[in-house]
């Protein structure tokens, strides 16, 4: 089973994400309560506790995790449900710690809707990348793809606002190295989430106050369609390999 923990984090590096960015350019507000972040935290922790009570994390991973052979047979929902599961308490703590530090700041900058779109698409992008490049019988769980998407999104938006994001770049680099060096980490999901998060954040830097909503909706729809088309192509490949 691939638990896919984020890897290495340091308080100084992650705290660097909490830079003072203007709050209205991207649709957010300084007074925004990070409701979406809280709901994600509560959901992930609750599901982990529930998995311990109902058969263990491995049982939940098999039932709801990212398994290529199962997705190819029509269980597409695993691309998202897998991102709500965690294989161990350490795995959960790593991801929720990163979400706790990165989520509120991004949600205040972007607003609830844009932040939710960023998180979900990053999670989906991580799962699609894992689906494409993992072994067919791999079982992968974790919110790491979404977390990597938040990291790269913070870097993109921070650079746009001319803030210092060098520590986050270092943090990202360290985690990339760990992802390749340490067995049991799903670097594919990390990569997919990071690329998707950067793409979504880049989209959010475009447009003016008058047309940004239209541009952002169209761009988000385009990213989602691309991920779904990639899933369909991979489905055909996996189905051919399995003879289904």
Backbone as CSV, one residue per row, in Angstrom:
resi,resn,N_x,N_y,N_z,CA_x,CA_y,CA_z,C_x,C_y,C_z
1,UNK,0.851,-1.188,0.000,0.000,0.000,0.000,0.887,1.238,0.000
2,UNK,0.556,2.225,-0.780,1.291,3.483,-0.797,0.554,4.473,0.078
3,UNK,1.158,4.865,1.199,0.511,5.795,2.102,0.614,7.234,1.639
4,UNK,1.681,7.548,0.891,1.856,8.869,0.284,1.857,10.029,1.268
5,UNK,2.660,9.984,2.351,2.764,11.145,3.216,3.444,12.278,2.497
6,UNK,3.183,13.501,2.932,3.801,14.650,2.295,5.307,14.566,2.393
7,UNK,5.826,14.098,3.510,7.266,13.973,3.647,7.779,14.867,4.746
8,UNK,8.673,15.785,4.430,9.331,16.617,5.428,8.708,18.002,5.476
9,UNK,8.487,18.488,6.692,7.988,19.836,6.863,8.734,20.486,8.017
10,UNK,8.888,21.800,7.981,9.461,22.525,9.110,8.570,23.716,9.404
11,UNK,8.393,24.074,10.681,7.502,25.185,11.022,7.876,26.482,10.326
12,UNK,9.186,26.766,10.219,9.608,28.012,9.594,9.231,28.055,8.122
13,UNK,9.440,26.909,7.427,9.148,26.879,5.991,7.655,27.011,5.730
14,UNK,6.871,26.240,6.485,5.433,26.272,6.252,4.847,27.605,6.684
15,UNK,5.377,28.159,7.769,4.885,29.459,8.217,5.148,30.540,7.189
16,UNK,6.171,30.327,6.363,6.485,31.319,5.329,5.349,31.468,4.341
17,UNK,4.479,30.464,4.281,3.333,30.552,3.373,2.355,31.626,3.828
18,UNK,2.407,31.935,5.113,1.427,32.857,5.667,1.903,34.300,5.490
19,UNK,2.198,34.620,4.248,2.691,35.956,3.933,1.529,36.923,3.846
20,UNK,1.838,38.200,4.012,0.791,39.222,3.985,0.501,39.620,2.553
21,UNK,-0.520,38.989,1.947,-0.894,39.302,0.579,-2.163,40.154,0.577
22,UNK,-2.291,41.081,-0.345,-3.554,41.796,-0.507,-4.694,40.802,-0.709
23,UNK,-5.845,41.083,-0.110,-6.877,40.063,-0.022,-7.964,40.135,-1.080
24,UNK,-8.053,41.199,-1.834,-9.190,41.341,-2.730,-8.884,41.040,-4.185
25,UNK,-7.650,41.047,-4.573,-7.315,40.874,-5.980,-7.807,39.539,-6.525
26,UNK,-7.758,38.495,-5.704,-8.124,37.162,-6.179,-9.528,36.758,-5.747
27,UNK,-10.266,37.673,-5.143,-11.649,37.382,-4.794,-11.892,37.101,-3.335
28,UNK,-10.839,37.074,-2.515,-11.005,36.785,-1.107,-11.148,38.049,-0.278
29,UNK,-11.187,37.869,1.040,-11.321,38.989,1.960,-10.507,38.699,3.205
30,UNK,-9.921,39.738,3.784,-9.114,39.569,4.988,-9.926,38.941,6.110
31,UNK,-11.218,39.229,6.141,-12.076,38.752,7.226,-12.692,37.384,6.947
32,UNK,-12.316,36.773,5.834,-12.877,35.467,5.491,-12.514,34.425,6.545
33,UNK,-13.509,33.752,7.079,-13.267,32.633,7.993,-12.967,31.405,7.143
34,UNK,-11.869,30.687,7.400,-11.474,29.560,6.540,-12.369,28.338,6.725
35,UNK,-13.622,28.493,6.352,-14.615,27.437,6.572,-14.288,26.171,5.796
36,UNK,-13.896,26.311,4.538,-13.601,25.136,3.712,-12.435,24.356,4.300
37,UNK,-11.401,25.055,4.727,-10.253,24.392,5.349,-10.693,23.594,6.567
38,UNK,-11.523,24.186,7.394,-11.996,23.499,8.599,-12.791,22.251,8.247
39,UNK,-13.666,22.358,7.251,-14.472,21.201,6.865,-13.593,20.063,6.346
40,UNK,-12.571,20.412,5.569,-11.670,19.378,5.050,-10.934,18.698,6.199
41,UNK,-10.429,19.485,7.138,-9.737,18.929,8.304,-10.648,17.990,9.086
42,UNK,-11.849,18.459,9.377,-12.793,17.658,10.156,-13.153,16.379,9.413
43,UNK,-13.372,16.490,8.106,-13.744,15.318,7.310,-12.639,14.278,7.300
44,UNK,-11.409,14.699,7.057,-10.293,13.750,6.983,-10.049,13.070,8.326
45,UNK,-10.087,13.844,9.406,-9.881,13.264,10.735,-11.022,12.314,11.081
46,UNK,-12.253,12.707,10.784,-13.412,11.865,11.095,-13.366,10.553,10.329
47,UNK,-13.013,10.614,9.050,-12.939,9.391,8.248,-11.829,8.481,8.759
48,UNK,-10.703,9.062,9.167,-9.620,8.242,9.709,-10.073,7.525,10.980
49,UNK,-10.726,8.243,11.887,-11.213,7.622,13.118,-12.255,6.552,12.812
50,UNK,-13.126,6.837,11.846,-14.136,5.858,11.457,-13.489,4.605,10.889
51,UNK,-12.427,4.783,10.114,-11.743,3.620,9.534,-11.136,2.742,10.618
52,UNK,-10.663,3.347,11.700,-10.105,2.564,12.804,-11.185,1.745,13.501
53,UNK,-12.394,2.292,13.539,-13.499,1.606,14.208,-14.124,0.522,13.339
54,UNK,-14.026,0.680,12.011,-14.730,-0.224,11.098,-13.771,-1.009,10.208
55,UNK,-12.926,-1.772,10.820,-12.109,-2.700,10.046,-10.685,-2.276,9.791
56,UNK,-10.329,-1.042,10.108,-8.951,-0.607,9.928,-8.729,0.171,8.647
57,UNK,-7.596,0.863,8.591,-7.297,1.724,7.448,-7.100,0.931,6.163
58,UNK,-6.558,-0.275,6.272,-6.339,-1.069,5.059,-7.660,-1.465,4.414
59,UNK,-8.641,-1.819,5.241,-9.959,-2.177,4.715,-10.589,-0.997,3.980
60,UNK,-10.486,0.194,4.551,-11.018,1.384,3.893,-10.262,1.690,2.611
61,UNK,-8.946,1.473,2.633,-8.141,1.743,1.439,-8.555,0.843,0.286
62,UNK,-8.823,-0.409,0.581,-9.240,-1.340,-0.465,-10.632,-0.977,-0.988
63,UNK,-11.496,-0.500,-0.101,-12.866,-0.169,-0.498,-12.979,1.176,-1.205
64,UNK,-12.130,2.136,-0.821,-12.288,3.501,-1.329,-11.005,4.113,-1.884
65,UNK,-9.891,3.396,-1.836,-8.622,3.951,-2.283,-8.471,3.970,-3.792
66,UNK,-7.372,4.584,-4.251,-7.069,4.677,-5.673,-6.442,3.359,-6.128
67,UNK,-7.261,2.511,-6.778,-6.804,1.233,-7.321,-7.064,1.269,-8.825
68,UNK,-6.021,1.321,-9.652,-6.216,1.458,-11.101,-7.177,0.446,-11.699
69,UNK,-7.058,-0.810,-11.307,-7.923,-1.836,-11.883,-9.389,-1.593,-11.543
70,UNK,-9.667,-1.039,-10.364,-11.048,-0.754,-9.967,-11.591,0.469,-10.705
71,UNK,-10.759,1.489,-10.863,-11.192,2.691,-11.582,-11.523,2.357,-13.027
72,UNK,-10.725,1.497,-13.636,-10.960,1.110,-15.029,-12.284,0.380,-15.200
73,UNK,-12.792,-0.201,-14.120,-14.068,-0.908,-14.173,-15.239,-0.004,-13.778
74,UNK,-14.999,1.302,-13.747,-16.095,2.245,-13.560,-16.165,2.940,-12.219
75,UNK,-15.266,2.620,-11.305,-15.318,3.222,-9.971,-14.495,4.514,-9.934
76,UNK,-14.922,5.480,-10.741,-14.194,6.744,-10.868,-14.149,7.526,-9.564
77,UNK,-15.147,7.342,-8.733,-15.213,8.083,-7.480,-13.995,7.848,-6.599
78,UNK,-13.284,6.760,-6.829,-12.072,6.484,-6.046,-11.009,7.565,-6.238
79,UNK,-11.054,8.267,-7.369,-10.081,9.330,-7.609,-10.177,10.418,-6.543
80,UNK,-11.363,10.613,-5.982,-11.535,11.613,-4.931,-11.626,11.002,-3.539
81,UNK,-12.327,9.884,-3.388,-12.448,9.301,-2.048,-11.087,8.890,-1.498
82,UNK,-10.182,8.509,-2.380,-8.842,8.112,-1.925,-8.114,9.268,-1.249
83,UNK,-8.448,10.500,-1.635,-7.751,11.664,-1.080,-8.272,12.044,0.303
84,UNK,-9.331,11.389,0.756,-9.867,11.631,2.095,-9.379,10.599,3.095
85,UNK,-8.653,9.592,2.616,-8.182,8.500,3.461,-6.710,8.678,3.811
86,UNK,-6.308,8.068,4.931,-4.902,8.082,5.328,-4.537,6.731,5.924
87,UNK,-3.303,6.316,5.661,-2.894,4.973,6.043,-2.422,4.832,7.471
88,UNK,-2.083,5.941,8.125,-1.570,5.882,9.494,-1.785,7.233,10.160
89,UNK,-1.625,7.259,11.475,-1.787,8.513,12.203,-0.724,9.518,11.786
90,UNK,0.502,9.046,11.532,1.570,9.949,11.092,1.253,10.544,9.727
91,UNK,0.743,9.711,8.841,0.333,10.155,7.504,-0.718,11.258,7.615
92,UNK,-1.711,11.027,8.464,-2.778,12.010,8.670,-2.226,13.309,9.252
93,UNK,-1.374,13.201,10.265,-0.847,14.390,10.929,0.003,15.236,9.991
94,UNK,0.831,14.601,9.170,1.642,15.342,8.204,0.753,16.198,7.297
95,UNK,-0.256,15.551,6.717,-1.100,16.256,5.751,-1.974,17.328,6.400
96,UNK,-2.541,17.009,7.565,-3.416,17.973,8.222,-2.624,19.152,8.789
97,UNK,-1.389,18.904,9.206,-0.539,20.006,9.667,-0.279,20.981,8.520
98,UNK,0.057,20.434,7.363,0.305,21.288,6.193,-0.957,22.044,5.798
99,UNK,-2.100,21.369,5.828,-3.369,22.024,5.484,-3.695,23.129,6.484
100,UNK,-3.420,22.882,7.752,-3.700,23.862,8.803,-2.923,25.161,8.579
101,UNK,-1.686,25.059,8.099,-0.865,26.246,7.892,-1.105,26.908,6.536
102,UNK,-1.308,26.109,5.522,-1.451,26.669,4.176,-2.884,27.074,3.847
103,UNK,-3.842,26.273,4.305,-5.228,26.464,3.909,-5.835,27.808,4.260
104,UNK,-5.787,28.231,5.531,-6.453,29.485,5.901,-5.960,30.698,5.127
105,UNK,-4.648,30.806,4.936,-4.121,31.955,4.210,-4.605,31.965,2.764
106,UNK,-4.522,30.807,2.101,-4.980,30.732,0.716,-6.479,30.979,0.611
107,UNK,-7.235,30.455,1.566,-8.691,30.636,1.512,-9.066,32.104,1.697
108,UNK,-8.304,32.826,2.525,-8.572,34.258,2.692,-8.223,35.039,1.432
109,UNK,-7.170,34.618,0.755,-6.764,35.308,-0.469,-7.724,35.011,-1.614
110,UNK,-8.127,33.746,-1.739,-8.921,33.315,-2.889,-10.425,33.368,-2.656
111,UNK,-10.855,33.281,-1.411,-12.272,33.119,-1.132,-12.627,31.642,-1.070
112,UNK,-13.804,31.344,-0.538,-14.199,29.953,-0.316,-14.270,29.146,-1.611
113,UNK,-14.944,29.688,-2.610,-15.200,28.921,-3.830,-13.921,28.622,-4.591
114,UNK,-13.090,29.631,-4.782,-11.846,29.410,-5.518,-10.912,28.471,-4.755
115,UNK,-10.866,28.628,-3.439,-10.013,27.735,-2.654,-10.502,26.296,-2.754
116,UNK,-11.813,26.094,-2.657,-12.361,24.741,-2.778,-12.031,24.145,-4.141
117,UNK,-12.147,24.959,-5.194,-11.813,24.479,-6.538,-10.337,24.108,-6.629
118,UNK,-9.474,24.930,-6.049,-8.038,24.638,-6.043,-7.759,23.322,-5.342
119,UNK,-8.344,23.130,-4.180,-8.083,21.914,-3.403,-8.583,20.672,-4.128
120,UNK,-9.825,20.715,-4.595,-10.415,19.538,-5.239,-9.680,19.188,-6.532
121,UNK,-9.373,20.186,-7.346,-8.679,19.906,-8.605,-7.252,19.419,-8.361
122,UNK,-6.577,19.948,-7.343,-5.238,19.459,-7.008,-5.303,18.008,-6.550
123,UNK,-6.290,17.696,-5.714,-6.470,16.317,-5.265,-6.751,15.401,-6.450
124,UNK,-7.636,15.850,-7.334,-7.976,15.057,-8.514,-6.770,14.905,-9.433
125,UNK,-6.019,15.987,-9.625,-4.829,15.920,-10.462,-3.807,14.940,-9.922
126,UNK,-3.656,14.902,-8.598,-2.753,13.940,-7.993,-3.202,12.510,-8.223
127,UNK,-4.494,12.263,-8.079,-5.022,10.913,-8.285,-4.901,10.468,-9.737
128,UNK,-5.169,11.382,-10.667,-5.073,11.033,-12.089,-3.632,10.699,-12.452
129,UNK,-2.681,11.467,-11.939,-1.271,11.172,-12.205,-0.880,9.827,-11.613
130,UNK,-1.361,9.549,-10.403,-1.082,8.260,-9.780,-1.712,7.129,-10.587
131,UNK,-2.919,7.351,-11.080,-3.609,6.360,-11.910,-2.816,6.058,-13.173
132,UNK,-2.258,7.083,-13.771,-1.515,6.907,-15.022,-0.204,6.157,-14.831
133,UNK,0.486,6.411,-13.743,1.867,5.942,-13.643,2.113,4.889,-12.565
134,UNK,1.055,4.453,-11.876,1.209,3.417,-10.857,0.978,2.032,-11.443
135,UNK,1.455,1.013,-10.732,1.157,-0.362,-11.100,-0.344,-0.607,-10.969
136,UNK,-0.853,-1.551,-11.758,-2.301,-1.729,-11.849,-2.952,-2.151,-10.539
137,UNK,-2.220,-2.852,-9.683,-2.794,-3.332,-8.428,-2.378,-2.473,-7.237
138,UNK,-1.840,-1.303,-7.509,-1.457,-0.371,-6.449,-2.688,0.099,-5.676
139,UNK,-2.528,0.250,-4.367,-3.558,0.865,-3.535,-2.958,2.141,-2.950
140,UNK,-3.490,3.282,-3.356,-2.916,4.561,-2.929,-3.967,5.415,-2.234
141,UNK,-3.589,6.008,-1.104,-4.495,6.890,-0.365,-3.723,8.115,0.110
142,UNK,-4.460,9.169,0.434,-3.825,10.333,1.033,-4.169,11.642,0.347
143,UNK,-4.112,12.715,1.127,-4.395,14.059,0.621,-3.144,14.755,0.111
144,UNK,-2.055,14.009,-0.057,-0.775,14.630,-0.391,-0.795,15.374,-1.719
145,UNK,-1.515,14.856,-2.707,-1.609,15.554,-3.987,-2.218,16.930,-3.812
146,UNK,-3.281,17.012,-3.014,-3.913,18.303,-2.745,-2.971,19.227,-1.990
147,UNK,-2.231,18.679,-1.017,-1.305,19.491,-0.226,-0.201,20.056,-1.110
148,UNK,0.340,19.243,-1.997,1.358,19.740,-2.913,0.777,20.813,-3.829
149,UNK,-0.494,20.667,-4.188,-1.149,21.701,-4.979,-1.246,23.015,-4.229
150,UNK,-1.511,22.947,-2.924,-1.563,24.164,-2.116,-0.187,24.819,-2.015
151,UNK,0.853,23.995,-1.912,2.211,24.543,-1.824,2.564,25.302,-3.093
152,UNK,2.363,24.661,-4.247,2.727,25.331,-5.502,1.821,26.529,-5.774
153,UNK,0.557,26.438,-5.364,-0.351,27.579,-5.544,0.117,28.769,-4.716
154,UNK,0.552,28.506,-3.493,1.057,29.581,-2.645,2.297,30.221,-3.256
155,UNK,3.151,29.399,-3.842,4.355,29.920,-4.499,3.981,30.807,-5.685
156,UNK,3.065,30.319,-6.524,2.661,31.081,-7.718,2.026,32.411,-7.324
157,UNK,1.085,32.368,-6.383,0.393,33.590,-5.980,1.338,34.517,-5.225
158,UNK,2.203,33.941,-4.396,3.168,34.756,-3.675,4.108,35.500,-4.607
159,UNK,4.573,34.819,-5.629,5.449,35.473,-6.607,4.699,36.566,-7.364
160,UNK,3.438,36.307,-7.656,2.634,37.316,-8.346,2.506,38.583,-7.499
161,UNK,2.434,38.393,-6.180,2.301,39.528,-5.270,3.654,40.040,-4.784
162,UNK,4.739,39.496,-5.368,6.099,39.940,-5.045,6.438,39.751,-3.566
163,UNK,6.013,38.614,-3.019,6.371,38.263,-1.653,7.452,37.193,-1.678
164,UNK,8.155,37.029,-0.576,9.261,36.076,-0.499,8.719,34.673,-0.250
165,UNK,8.858,33.805,-1.226,8.394,32.420,-1.092,9.567,31.450,-1.189
166,UNK,10.774,31.938,-0.962,11.961,31.100,-1.142,11.959,29.897,-0.210
167,UNK,11.469,30.078,1.019,11.449,28.958,1.958,10.480,27.870,1.501
168,UNK,9.368,28.285,0.914,8.427,27.288,0.395,9.010,26.547,-0.797
169,UNK,9.770,27.238,-1.622,10.427,26.576,-2.750,11.399,25.525,-2.233
170,UNK,12.139,25.861,-1.179,13.060,24.897,-0.567,12.282,23.711,-0.004
171,UNK,11.180,23.999,0.690,10.338,22.935,1.243,9.836,22.009,0.150
172,UNK,9.387,22.588,-0.951,8.907,21.789,-2.074,10.022,20.908,-2.617
173,UNK,11.205,21.473,-2.782,12.329,20.703,-3.303,12.709,19.550,-2.400
174,UNK,12.718,19.789,-1.087,13.051,18.725,-0.137,12.051,17.586,-0.243
175,UNK,10.775,17.927,-0.329,9.744,16.892,-0.415,9.802,16.124,-1.726
176,UNK,10.190,16.793,-2.804,10.351,16.095,-4.082,11.452,15.051,-3.968
177,UNK,12.570,15.431,-3.365,13.686,14.494,-3.197,13.275,13.315,-2.325
178,UNK,12.606,13.600,-1.207,12.160,12.537,-0.310,11.179,11.612,-1.018
179,UNK,10.308,12.191,-1.838,9.322,11.383,-2.552,9.950,10.341,-3.452
180,UNK,11.088,10.677,-4.058,11.777,9.722,-4.922,12.675,8.775,-4.128
181,UNK,13.206,9.254,-3.010,14.213,8.476,-2.284,13.614,7.473,-1.307
182,UNK,12.448,7.773,-0.775,11.870,6.926,0.262,10.784,6.020,-0.307
183,UNK,10.911,4.707,-0.114,9.882,3.776,-0.604,8.542,4.031,0.091
184,UNK,7.458,3.748,-0.619,6.136,3.864,-0.027,5.502,5.231,-0.143
185,UNK,6.188,6.172,-0.793,5.614,7.502,-1.004,5.177,7.622,-2.458
186,UNK,3.950,8.027,-2.661,3.406,8.121,-4.019,3.825,9.445,-4.648
187,UNK,5.035,9.488,-5.189,5.546,10.715,-5.813,4.707,11.120,-7.017
188,UNK,4.011,10.165,-7.620,3.171,10.467,-8.779,2.040,11.411,-8.385
189,UNK,1.417,11.117,-7.248,0.343,11.988,-6.761,0.891,13.358,-6.383
190,UNK,2.071,13.379,-5.784,2.696,14.658,-5.434,2.906,15.501,-6.693
191,UNK,3.444,14.866,-7.715,3.735,15.569,-8.966,2.453,16.086,-9.608
192,UNK,1.450,15.214,-9.722,0.194,15.620,-10.346,-0.497,16.733,-9.591
193,UNK,-0.504,16.635,-8.258,-1.120,17.682,-7.455,-0.385,19.003,-7.566
194,UNK,0.951,18.931,-7.571,1.758,20.153,-7.665,1.536,20.867,-8.990
195,UNK,1.538,20.111,-10.077,1.341,20.713,-11.400,-0.063,21.309,-11.515
196,UNK,-1.056,20.565,-11.045,-2.432,21.056,-11.128,-2.628,22.296,-10.266
197,UNK,-2.093,22.264,-9.050,-2.214,23.422,-8.172,-1.573,24.665,-8.760
198,UNK,-0.404,24.493,-9.375,0.275,25.628,-10.008,-0.544,26.164,-11.176
199,UNK,-1.143,25.248,-11.950,-1.950,25.667,-13.099,-3.184,26.445,-12.651
200,UNK,-3.848,25.952,-11.604,-5.036,26.643,-11.101,-4.661,28.018,-10.551
201,UNK,-3.576,28.079,-9.796,-3.146,29.360,-9.235,-2.762,30.348,-10.333
202,UNK,-2.082,29.861,-11.356,-1.727,30.727,-12.484,-2.988,31.289,-13.136
203,UNK,-4.000,30.434,-13.277,-5.280,30.890,-13.822,-5.867,32.007,-12.964
204,UNK,-5.778,31.853,-11.642,-6.365,32.838,-10.737,-5.650,34.189,-10.780
205,UNK,-4.454,34.222,-11.333,-3.750,35.505,-11.449,-4.196,36.291,-12.681
206,UNK,-5.027,35.673,-13.506,-5.451,36.309,-14.755,-6.819,36.981,-14.605
207,UNK,-7.033,37.977,-15.438,-8.319,38.659,-15.464,-8.346,39.906,-14.594
208,UNK,-9.321,40.740,-14.855,-9.549,41.954,-14.076,-10.770,41.758,-13.191
209,UNK,-11.050,42.724,-12.361,-12.220,42.625,-11.492,-13.504,42.445,-12.299
210,UNK,-13.527,42.954,-13.522,-14.731,42.890,-14.347,-14.921,41.538,-15.021
211,UNK,-13.820,40.873,-15.400,-13.980,39.634,-16.179,-13.355,38.404,-15.539
212,UNK,-12.788,38.534,-14.346,-12.061,37.399,-13.786,-12.960,36.208,-13.479
213,UNK,-14.199,36.460,-13.037,-15.083,35.336,-12.723,-15.319,34.472,-13.953
214,UNK,-15.585,35.106,-15.073,-15.826,34.364,-16.311,-14.570,33.610,-16.747
215,UNK,-13.424,34.264,-16.686,-12.166,33.623,-17.077,-11.848,32.449,-16.161
216,UNK,-12.037,32.634,-14.874,-11.719,31.573,-13.920,-12.642,30.371,-14.082
217,UNK,-13.933,30.624,-14.272,-14.870,29.503,-14.468,-14.509,28.704,-15.709
218,UNK,-14.213,29.404,-16.791,-13.864,28.712,-18.034,-12.569,27.924,-17.871
219,UNK,-11.586,28.516,-17.214,-10.313,27.834,-17.016,-10.439,26.617,-16.123
220,UNK,-11.196,26.743,-15.044,-11.401,25.607,-14.138,-12.124,24.473,-14.851
221,UNK,-13.123,24.826,-15.649,-13.832,23.803,-16.418,-12.882,23.108,-17.381
222,UNK,-11.996,23.877,-18.008,-11.035,23.289,-18.934,-10.085,22.327,-18.250
223,UNK,-9.599,22.687,-17.057,-8.699,21.802,-16.309,-9.425,20.523,-15.913
224,UNK,-10.671,20.662,-15.461,-11.448,19.484,-15.076,-11.678,18.562,-16.268
225,UNK,-12.051,19.130,-17.398,-12.279,18.323,-18.604,-10.998,17.607,-19.019
226,UNK,-9.871,18.295,-18.951,-8.594,17.668,-19.296,-8.322,16.462,-18.398
227,UNK,-8.547,16.604,-17.098,-8.309,15.499,-16.171,-9.253,14.329,-16.449
228,UNK,-10.491,14.635,-16.808,-11.435,13.570,-17.115,-11.075,12.855,-18.423
229,UNK,-10.628,13.612,-19.406,-10.192,12.995,-20.661,-8.969,12.118,-20.427
230,UNK,-8.047,12.593,-19.586,-6.868,11.789,-19.256,-7.280,10.495,-18.570
231,UNK,-8.290,10.579,-17.715,-8.791,9.382,-17.038,-9.417,8.414,-18.031
232,UNK,-10.173,8.922,-18.986,-10.803,8.069,-19.994,-9.760,7.347,-20.846
233,UNK,-8.715,8.062,-21.226,-7.655,7.434,-22.025,-6.975,6.339,-21.215
234,UNK,-6.684,6.630,-19.953,-6.043,5.622,-19.104,-6.971,4.436,-18.865
235,UNK,-8.267,4.705,-18.735,-9.231,3.612,-18.588,-9.131,2.635,-19.753
236,UNK,-9.055,3.182,-20.956,-8.968,2.330,-22.141,-7.691,1.493,-22.115
237,UNK,-6.583,2.097,-21.692,-5.317,1.368,-21.623,-5.378,0.247,-20.593
238,UNK,-5.870,0.571,-19.400,-5.930,-0.426,-18.330,-6.902,-1.542,-18.687
239,UNK,-8.038,-1.184,-19.271,-9.019,-2.197,-19.673,-8.426,-3.161,-20.688
240,UNK,-7.641,-2.628,-21.628,-7.001,-3.484,-22.628,-5.982,-4.412,-21.979
241,UNK,-5.231,-3.897,-21.018,-4.218,-4.708,-20.342,-4.847,-5.818,-19.505
242,UNK,-6.003,-5.512,-18.905,-6.667,-6.485,-18.042,-7.662,-7.357,-18.795
243,UNK,-7.936,-6.997,-20.046,-8.891,-7.763,-20.831,-10.309,-7.620,-20.337
244,UNK,-10.688,-6.406,-19.941,-12.049,-6.194,-19.426,-12.786,-5.211,-20.327
